[in-house]
Amino acid sequence: MKPNMGDMCEMAGKSAKNGITEGVIWKQILIFFFPILIGTFFQQLYNTVDAVVVGRFAGKEALSSVGGSSSQIINFVVGFFTGLSAGSTVIIAQYYGAKNRDGLHRALHTAYAFSAVFGILAGIIGVFATPAILRMMKTPDNLMADSELYVQIYFSGLIFICIYNIGSAILRAIGDSKRPLYYLMICCGINIVLDLVLVLGCRMGVLGVAVGTLISQGISAVLVTRALMYHTEELKLDLRKLHLEKDLLLNMLKIGLPTGIQSSMYNLSNILVQAAINAFGVNTMAAWTAFGKIDSFFWMLNGAFGIAVTTFVGQNFGAGKHDRVKKGTRECLAMSVAAALAFSAVFMPNGRFCFSVFTEDKDVVEIGLRMMMVISPTYFLFCFVEIFSGSLRAQGYVLVATLLTLIGVCLLRVVWVALIVPDGTLEQIIACYPITWVVTAVSMSLYYFYKQRRIWKKVRAY
């Protein structure tokens, strides 16, 4: 991916010093990280507010309907697209680091066109496939109608979710993590107001939170598109120029498809766990939904560090600054592990209060606390998987890292649920999470250090 010299001169003349490729490493990572973290917080707040409003004002059955099986189906599709889009953001970050203006514009329009096509096609398929998938997941009969309604409305607006996600990812790839944050704050506020109006005022229940989420996500898609059309100096989105450039799309998919498959397999294994948990009844489903919303705040921390390291490494790799790649990965890992340990230290002593936010049902709260004691102490393990795989992906080394994750997390989790504890207790079933994190963290660490030694040998020889 060689930079065009004319583009380099033009972009150098227009832009100030790029802190990601030139500034103090840990400071630049944190400067980039915090807007992502706050933005991810508001992203999580979308679904968390849905859960709190329906759990408090429409009952535990409604809480189970917007979480549980519904949440796993949505996460499966959105996670797959997010993984696919990683190929676009890695290539855009590398072009940006190399100051290749022509490559930036071609990648932008190809990525945007792909997100629109995916959102439309996957949304249509999702609307029609939802009932069969919910039945396959053994969703209780008394939850089927609301779960089906919530997921189908979500799928009908999937194009908005895809456009927002690709647009905000592109902004972050060029070092702008603030605009996605502002847009999320605006739309999250809109979502909260709509949830309260439609559920409390109009008594629409699950339908109300689904419609509120759909409207707010549509607004977020419009805002991020407008930003790329009118408010970025380095690249401009022109809707008339949207097209799928074959060679560039194939390069994006080469990186993004393994990542998308990896994300989908994560969610597929979670769907199998959800199916096993569904057999324990509504109380356990409600507890798992509430735990998932609390648990999501750790994943927002972890994911923000993953995005930060991918962008940092991608730009520095594109600029040929291999020493900064190595140091940035190491420093980002240290900060990520520290944040994970701090989260566990705060969450675990306050678990009862956290669950009581979602429900006043004492049985649901007690089940949730049992889940917390199995999973929460081991969050820090996944930091090694997130940071090392993100760094490798940003350097273009995707296949082996993806295979390690698929085998260590996904396949082992499926085997655990299907064979080891087919009639096990709740604790035995969800123990698959910390066990698979240990295996994958060790294997990913070994591969990362092996790969970096080989890279450094080539750099020194050159």
ROTI-303391 format. One line per field, with one value per residue (C-alpha): residue number from 1; x, z negated, y; residue in three letters. Coordinates in steps of 0.05 Angstrom, whole numbers, padded with zeros to 5 digits, always signed. Each point is the difference from the previous one (the first is absolute). Last residue first. Layout:
<recs>
num	[NUM,...]
x	[X,...]
z	[Z,...]
y	[Y,...]
residu	[ALA,...]
</recs>
This chain:
<recs>
num	[462,461,460,459,458,457,456,455,454,453,452,451,450,449,448,447,446,445,444,443,442,441,440,439,438,437,436,435,434,433,432,431,430,429,428,427,426,425,424,423,422,421,420,419,418,417,416,415,414,413,412,411,410,409,408,407,406,405,404,403,402,401,400,399,398,397,396,395,394,393,392,391,390,389,388,387,386,385,384,383,382,381,380,379,378,377,376,375,374,373,372,371,370,369,368,367,366,365,364,363,362,361,360,359,358,357,356,355,354,353,352,351,350,349,348,347,346,345,344,343,342,341,340,339,338,337,336,335,334,333,332,331,330,329,328,327,326,325,324,323,322,321,320,319,318,317,316,315,314,313,312,311,310,309,308,307,306,305,304,303,302,301,300,299,298,297,296,295,294,293,292,291,290,289,288,287,286,285,284,283,282,281,280,279,278,277,276,275,274,273,272,271,270,269,268,267,266,265,264,263,262,261,260,259,258,257,256,255,254,253,252,251,250,249,248,247,246,245,244,243,242,241,240,239,238,237,236,235,234,233,232,231,230,229,228,227,226,225,224,223,222,221,220,219,218,217,216,215,214,213,212,211,210,209,208,207,206,205,204,203,202,201,200,199,198,197,196,195,194,193,192,191,190,189,188,187,186,185,184,183,182,181,180,179,178,177,176,175,174,173,172,171,170,169,168,167,166,165,164,163,162,161,160,159,158,157,156,155,154,153,152,151,150,149,148,147,146,145,144,143,142,141,140,139,138,137,136,135,134,133,132,131,130,129,128,127,126,125,124,123,122,121,120,119,118,117,116,115,114,113,112,111,110,109,108,107,106,105,104,103,102,101,100,99,98,97,96,95,94,93,92,91,90,89,88,87,86,85,84,83,82,81,80,79,78,77,76,75,74,73,72,71,70,69,68,67,66,65,64,63,62,61,60,59,58,57,56,55,54,53,52,51,50,49,48,47,46,45,44,43,42,41,40,39,38,37,36,35,34,33,32,31,30,29,28,27,26,25,24,23,22,21,20,19,18,17,16,15,14,13,12,11,10,9,8,7,6,5,4,3,2,1]
x	[+00316,+00030,-00022,-00071,-00003,+00025,-00049,-00059,+00021,+00006,-00068,-00033,+00027,-00020,-00071,-00007,+00019,-00047,-00057,+00009,+00002,-00059,-00041,+00006,-00013,-00059,-00031,-00001,-00025,-00061,-00015,-00014,-00069,-00025,+00030,-00028,-00070,+00003,+00015,-00044,+00038,+00063,+00060,-00031,-00041,+00018,+00074,+00006,-00032,+00046,+00061,-00021,-00012,+00054,+00064,-00017,-00031,+00049,+00061,-00029,-00010,+00071,+00025,-00039,+00008,+00070,-00012,+00038,-00064,-00025,+00062,-00010,-00074,+00016,+00051,-00045,-00065,+00030,+00045,-00057,-00042,+00036,-00017,-00073,+00015,-00031,-00066,-00019,-00017,-00018,-00043,-00044,-00016,-00017,-00049,-00036,-00008,-00027,-00051,-00025,-00007,-00044,+00011,+00028,+00049,+00032,-00003,+00053,+00051,-00016,+00012,+00065,+00033,+00058,+00011,-00005,+00055,+00057,-00021,+00003,+00068,+00028,-00026,+00028,+00070,-00002,-00018,+00054,+00054,-00024,+00000,+00071,+00024,-00037,+00026,+00071,+00000,-00035,+00042,+00063,-00030,-00008,-00011,-00054,-00052,+00021,-00006,-00070,-00024,+00033,-00035,-00067,+00001,+00026,-00056,-00055,+00023,+00006,-00072,-00021,+00027,-00033,-00066,+00007,+00003,-00063,-00034,+00004,-00052,-00048,+00017,-00012,-00070,-00015,+00029,-00043,-00062,+00015,+00012,-00067,-00036,+00020,+00062,-00006,+00013,+00071,+00018,-00028,+00040,+00064,-00014,-00013,+00065,+00037,-00033,+00019,+00073,-00005,-00029,+00057,+00051,-00036,+00001,+00074,+00015,-00042,+00030,+00073,-00009,-00067,+00034,+00049,-00057,-00038,+00062,+00007,-00074,-00016,-00071,-00032,-00022,+00020,-00067,-00001,+00063,+00039,+00058,+00070,+00056,-00038,-00059,-00063,-00045,-00015,+00033,-00037,-00066,+00006,+00014,-00062,-00047,+00020,-00010,-00070,-00019,+00027,-00045,-00062,+00013,+00016,-00065,-00040,+00029,-00009,-00073,-00016,+00027,-00051,-00047,-00030,-00004,+00028,+00044,+00023,-00004,+00019,+00054,+00031,-00004,+00036,+00055,+00009,+00006,+00054,+00036,-00004,+00034,+00053,+00014,+00009,+00049,+00041,+00003,+00026,+00054,+00039,+00031,+00068,-00008,-00023,-00047,-00038,-00003,-00027,-00053,-00023,+00002,-00040,-00051,-00012,-00007,-00048,-00043,-00002,-00024,-00064,-00048,+00044,-00015,-00075,+00005,+00040,-00050,-00062,+00027,+00020,-00068,-00038,+00046,+00005,-00059,+00021,+00069,+00059,+00029,+00056,-00027,-00067,+00034,+00037,-00064,-00037,+00058,+00013,-00047,+00024,+00072,+00002,-00026,+00049,+00059,-00014,-00011,+00056,+00050,-00014,+00006,+00064,+00031,-00013,+00032,+00062,+00009,-00009,+00050,+00052,+00002,+00007,+00055,+00039,+00002,+00025,+00058,+00031,+00033,-00033,-00066,+00007,+00014,-00059,-00045,+00024,-00012,-00068,-00025,+00023,-00032,-00066,-00008,+00008,-00053,-00045,+00007,-00011,-00064,-00027,+00018,-00014,-00071,-00012,+00030,-00041,-00065,+00017,+00009,-00010,-00060,-00046,+00030,-00014,-00071,-00011,+00033,-00053,-00023,+00021,+00065,+00025,-00028,+00036,+00064,+00008,-00012,+00047,+00053,-00011,+00017,+00046,+00049,+00011,+00004,+00056,+00032,+00003,+00031,+00052,+00014,+00007,+00047,+00044,+00027,+00030,+00019,+00037,+00034,+00022,+00028,+00040,+00028,-00013,+00024,-00043,-00063,+00015,-00006,+00031,-00047,-00036,-00007,+00072,+00015,-00063,+00022,+00072,-00019,-00052,+00053,+00047,-00052,+00008,+00018,-00047]
z	[-00117,-00045,-00061,+00025,+00021,-00067,-00035,+00038,-00019,-00073,+00004,+00027,-00055,-00053,+00028,+00008,-00073,-00026,+00043,-00027,-00072,+00005,+00039,-00052,-00059,+00033,+00016,-00073,-00023,+00047,-00003,-00074,+00023,+00005,-00065,-00039,+00027,-00019,+00050,+00043,+00065,-00039,+00037,+00067,+00030,-00046,-00005,+00073,+00022,-00046,+00026,+00071,-00013,-00047,+00013,+00070,+00030,-00037,+00024,+00070,+00001,-00023,+00054,+00056,-00018,+00009,+00037,-00048,-00029,-00010,-00040,-00046,-00010,-00013,-00053,-00034,-00002,-00017,-00055,-00028,-00005,-00062,-00038,-00004,-00047,-00066,+00036,+00027,-00055,-00056,+00046,+00021,-00072,-00012,+00059,-00030,-00065,+00036,+00040,-00064,-00035,+00055,-00005,+00070,+00043,-00050,-00051,+00040,-00010,-00075,-00011,+00040,-00041,-00029,+00069,+00044,-00030,-00004,+00066,+00035,-00031,+00024,+00071,+00000,-00021,+00054,+00054,-00023,+00003,+00068,+00029,-00023,+00033,+00065,+00004,-00012,+00056,+00051,-00020,+00017,+00066,+00026,+00075,+00008,+00017,-00062,-00041,+00026,-00009,-00069,-00028,+00033,-00023,-00069,-00011,+00026,-00047,-00058,+00012,+00006,-00069,-00034,+00037,-00016,-00074,+00006,+00037,-00062,-00033,+00060,+00005,-00074,+00008,+00058,-00036,-00061,+00044,+00033,-00068,-00025,+00065,-00001,-00009,+00071,+00027,-00029,+00048,+00059,-00023,-00002,+00071,+00020,-00034,+00043,+00061,-00025,-00005,+00066,+00032,-00026,+00028,+00066,+00003,-00016,+00053,+00049,-00018,+00020,+00067,+00005,+00003,+00052,+00041,-00004,+00025,+00060,+00017,-00009,-00026,+00015,-00035,+00043,+00000,-00076,-00003,-00065,-00008,-00026,-00035,-00017,-00036,-00016,+00061,+00028,-00055,-00053,+00037,+00001,-00074,-00015,+00046,-00029,-00071,+00017,+00026,-00064,-00042,+00040,-00005,-00074,-00016,+00044,-00036,-00069,+00014,+00031,-00063,-00043,+00038,-00062,+00034,-00057,-00036,+00059,+00058,-00038,-00043,+00058,+00045,-00051,-00011,+00074,+00014,-00054,+00031,+00067,-00024,-00041,+00058,+00048,-00046,-00010,+00074,+00009,-00053,+00024,+00060,+00013,+00073,-00020,-00051,+00054,+00042,-00060,-00011,+00072,+00001,-00065,+00019,+00068,-00027,-00055,+00048,+00049,-00056,-00009,+00019,-00038,-00066,+00015,+00013,-00064,-00046,+00031,-00003,-00073,-00017,+00033,-00023,-00074,-00026,+00045,-00032,+00049,+00016,+00043,+00062,-00013,-00001,+00065,+00035,-00020,+00020,+00071,+00037,-00032,+00000,+00074,+00016,-00049,+00027,+00071,-00017,-00051,+00044,+00060,-00041,-00034,+00067,+00030,-00060,+00003,+00075,-00007,-00057,+00030,+00066,-00037,-00046,+00056,+00038,-00061,-00017,-00061,-00022,-00069,+00034,+00049,-00059,-00040,+00061,+00010,-00073,+00000,+00061,-00024,-00068,+00037,+00006,-00075,-00013,+00050,-00036,-00067,+00024,+00023,-00061,-00049,+00026,-00008,-00070,-00023,+00022,-00033,-00068,-00001,+00028,-00015,-00068,-00024,+00027,-00041,-00060,-00002,+00041,-00042,-00034,+00048,+00060,-00018,-00026,+00061,+00051,-00039,+00004,+00074,+00018,-00060,+00032,+00057,-00051,-00036,+00067,+00013,-00069,+00013,+00071,-00025,-00054,+00045,+00050,-00053,-00039,+00059,+00015,-00072,-00002,+00064,-00008,+00069,+00070,+00035,-00041,-00010,+00074,+00007,+00035,+00065,+00065,+00024,-00020,+00037,+00065,-00005,-00015,+00055,+00051,-00027,+00006,-00059,+00012,-00025]
y	[-00083,-00055,+00039,+00006,-00073,-00024,+00046,-00030,-00071,+00018,+00034,-00063,-00045,+00051,+00004,-00075,-00015,+00054,-00026,-00071,+00021,+00048,-00052,-00055,+00046,+00034,-00068,-00020,+00068,-00004,-00075,+00009,+00023,-00072,-00025,+00058,-00012,-00073,-00054,-00044,+00007,+00019,-00029,-00015,+00057,+00058,-00016,-00020,+00066,+00039,-00037,+00016,+00073,+00024,-00040,-00026,+00062,+00045,-00038,-00002,+00075,+00013,-00047,+00035,+00073,+00025,+00066,+00044,+00028,-00071,-00019,+00060,-00016,-00074,+00020,+00050,-00040,-00068,+00026,+00042,-00063,-00022,+00063,-00020,-00059,+00023,+00017,-00068,-00050,+00049,+00042,-00059,-00017,+00074,-00002,-00059,+00038,+00062,-00041,-00033,+00068,+00030,+00076,+00003,+00038,+00048,-00056,-00037,+00056,+00006,-00074,+00001,+00056,-00040,-00033,+00062,+00044,-00051,-00032,+00067,+00016,-00066,+00013,+00072,-00025,-00054,+00051,+00050,-00053,-00025,+00070,+00010,-00064,+00012,+00071,-00021,-00052,+00044,+00060,-00041,-00020,+00070,-00015,+00054,-00052,-00039,+00063,+00014,-00072,-00007,+00061,-00017,-00072,+00018,+00051,-00046,-00056,+00049,+00022,-00073,-00017,+00059,-00012,-00074,+00017,+00042,-00057,-00043,+00045,-00009,-00074,-00010,+00029,-00046,-00060,+00016,+00006,-00066,-00032,+00025,-00021,-00073,-00044,-00027,+00070,-00006,-00057,+00040,+00061,-00041,-00023,+00072,+00021,-00051,+00031,+00069,-00016,-00037,+00062,+00043,-00049,-00004,+00076,+00002,-00052,+00041,+00068,-00010,-00034,+00035,+00067,-00024,-00029,+00066,+00037,-00046,+00002,+00074,-00001,+00068,+00064,+00059,+00035,-00003,+00043,-00011,+00047,-00018,+00036,+00063,-00033,+00041,+00000,-00070,-00041,+00040,-00006,-00075,-00002,+00042,-00038,-00067,+00026,+00024,-00069,-00030,+00046,-00020,-00075,+00003,+00036,-00049,-00060,+00032,+00013,-00067,-00034,+00037,+00048,+00031,+00069,+00041,-00049,-00043,+00050,+00063,-00032,-00038,+00062,+00043,-00052,-00010,+00075,+00005,-00059,+00035,+00063,-00036,-00047,+00058,+00035,-00064,-00015,+00072,-00007,-00062,+00035,-00033,-00021,-00070,+00031,+00036,-00063,-00040,+00053,-00006,-00076,-00006,+00054,-00029,-00071,+00021,+00041,-00059,-00045,+00040,-00055,-00049,+00036,-00001,-00075,-00012,+00037,-00031,-00071,+00008,+00029,-00058,-00055,+00017,-00042,-00057,-00006,+00011,-00068,+00030,-00035,+00033,+00069,-00017,-00022,+00063,+00047,-00027,+00047,+00065,-00023,-00014,+00070,+00033,-00041,+00024,+00074,+00007,-00038,+00044,+00064,-00023,-00019,+00068,+00034,-00044,+00011,+00075,+00007,-00048,+00039,+00066,-00024,-00034,+00066,+00037,-00046,+00033,-00065,+00005,+00016,-00058,-00046,+00026,-00007,-00072,-00018,+00035,-00037,-00068,+00013,+00010,-00076,-00008,+00054,-00035,-00067,+00033,+00034,-00067,-00042,+00057,+00006,-00075,-00001,+00060,-00031,-00067,+00032,+00075,+00038,-00059,-00017,+00071,-00004,-00064,+00034,+00054,+00060,+00060,-00019,-00054,+00038,+00064,-00032,-00046,+00055,+00045,-00055,-00008,+00072,+00009,-00048,+00050,+00056,-00037,-00015,+00075,+00012,-00054,+00024,+00072,-00027,-00044,+00051,+00046,-00063,-00030,+00066,+00008,-00071,+00011,+00070,+00032,-00016,-00053,+00010,+00074,+00016,+00069,+00048,-00013,+00039,+00003,-00072,-00022,+00033,-00023,-00072,+00000,+00020,-00054,-00056,-00047,-00073,-00055]
residu	[TYR,ALA,ARG,VAL,LYS,LYS,TRP,ILE,ARG,ARG,GLN,LYS,TYR,PHE,TYR,TYR,LEU,SER,MET,SER,VAL,ALA,THR,VAL,VAL,TRP,THR,ILE,PRO,TYR,CYS,ALA,ILE,ILE,GLN,GLU,LEU,THR,GLY,ASP,PRO,VAL,ILE,LEU,ALA,VAL,TRP,VAL,VAL,ARG,LEU,LEU,CYS,VAL,GLY,ILE,LEU,THR,LEU,LEU,THR,ALA,VAL,LEU,VAL,TYR,GLY,GLN,ALA,ARG,LEU,SER,GLY,SER,PHE,ILE,GLU,VAL,PHE,CYS,PHE,LEU,PHE,TYR,THR,PRO,SER,ILE,VAL,MET,MET,MET,ARG,LEU,GLY,ILE,GLU,VAL,VAL,ASP,LYS,ASP,GLU,THR,PHE,VAL,SER,PHE,CYS,PHE,ARG,GLY,ASN,PRO,MET,PHE,VAL,ALA,SER,PHE,ALA,LEU,ALA,ALA,ALA,VAL,SER,MET,ALA,LEU,CYS,GLU,ARG,THR,GLY,LYS,LYS,VAL,ARG,ASP,HIS,LYS,GLY,ALA,GLY,PHE,ASN,GLN,GLY,VAL,PHE,THR,THR,VAL,ALA,ILE,GLY,PHE,ALA,GLY,ASN,LEU,MET,TRP,PHE,PHE,SER,ASP,ILE,LYS,GLY,PHE,ALA,THR,TRP,ALA,ALA,MET,THR,ASN,VAL,GLY,PHE,ALA,ASN,ILE,ALA,ALA,GLN,VAL,LEU,ILE,ASN,SER,LEU,ASN,TYR,MET,SER,SER,GLN,ILE,GLY,THR,PRO,LEU,GLY,ILE,LYS,LEU,MET,ASN,LEU,LEU,LEU,ASP,LYS,GLU,LEU,HIS,LEU,LYS,ARG,LEU,ASP,LEU,LYS,LEU,GLU,GLU,THR,HIS,TYR,MET,LEU,ALA,ARG,THR,VAL,LEU,VAL,ALA,SER,ILE,GLY,GLN,SER,ILE,LEU,THR,GLY,VAL,ALA,VAL,GLY,LEU,VAL,GLY,MET,ARG,CYS,GLY,LEU,VAL,LEU,VAL,LEU,ASP,LEU,VAL,ILE,ASN,ILE,GLY,CYS,CYS,ILE,MET,LEU,TYR,TYR,LEU,PRO,ARG,LYS,SER,ASP,GLY,ILE,ALA,ARG,LEU,ILE,ALA,SER,GLY,ILE,ASN,TYR,ILE,CYS,ILE,PHE,ILE,LEU,GLY,SER,PHE,TYR,ILE,GLN,VAL,TYR,LEU,GLU,SER,ASP,ALA,MET,LEU,ASN,ASP,PRO,THR,LYS,MET,MET,ARG,LEU,ILE,ALA,PRO,THR,ALA,PHE,VAL,GLY,ILE,ILE,GLY,ALA,LEU,ILE,GLY,PHE,VAL,ALA,SER,PHE,ALA,TYR,ALA,THR,HIS,LEU,ALA,ARG,HIS,LEU,GLY,ASP,ARG,ASN,LYS,ALA,GLY,TYR,TYR,GLN,ALA,ILE,ILE,VAL,THR,SER,GLY,ALA,SER,LEU,GLY,THR,PHE,PHE,GLY,VAL,VAL,PHE,ASN,ILE,ILE,GLN,SER,SER,SER,GLY,GLY,VAL,SER,SER,LEU,ALA,GLU,LYS,GLY,ALA,PHE,ARG,GLY,VAL,VAL,VAL,ALA,ASP,VAL,THR,ASN,TYR,LEU,GLN,GLN,PHE,PHE,THR,GLY,ILE,LEU,ILE,PRO,PHE,PHE,PHE,ILE,LEU,ILE,GLN,LYS,TRP,ILE,VAL,GLY,GLU,THR,ILE,GLY,ASN,LYS,ALA,SER,LYS,GLY,ALA,MET,GLU,CYS,MET,ASP,GLY,MET,ASN,PRO,LYS,MET]
</recs>
